[in-house]
Amino acid sequence: MRHNHIPGRRAFLTAVGAFSVLMSMAGGGQAGALPPVTVTRDPSCGCCDGWVAHIEAAGFQVRVVNSPDADSLRQRLGVPADLVSCHTAEVGGYVVEGHVPAAAIRRLLVERPEATGLAIPGMPAGAPGMDFPGVQPEPYEAFLFDPTIRTFGRFVGSREI
């Protein structure tokens, strides 16, 4: 005889499964945990702080390395010269160059394309870290790179279009 206030085995396993799915969607627990981000930047650059704040607000844990010679790191990591920006990050086995929105990094980590990394060249107005008051955001592209360069997405601000 079962008492109505004691859940059965099936109900318990269903609840545990649902909780696991919710935790992974929320980014909590091991299954959904975001990998740490290491950002190498020139210590004199001010916009990098804004990008780091954007990434942290999205749930990434960030370690910042100040280096006046980020170019040698970019060269070692295989960032093409025409995709260079002001900071370089390493996350989940990928290189992330420039003001890449957190949503694009999450998509990269979920889709796991064959590529060295993801870049937004230059410093587009309105991109994360370049989103200053009174600045009209401009559309820009994010590029996957390895030996080839291809478009990953188009953005305005931190929103994909």
Order of alpha helices (4+ residues) and beta strands (2+ residues): alpha-alpha-beta-alpha-beta-alpha-beta-beta-alpha-beta-beta-beta-beta
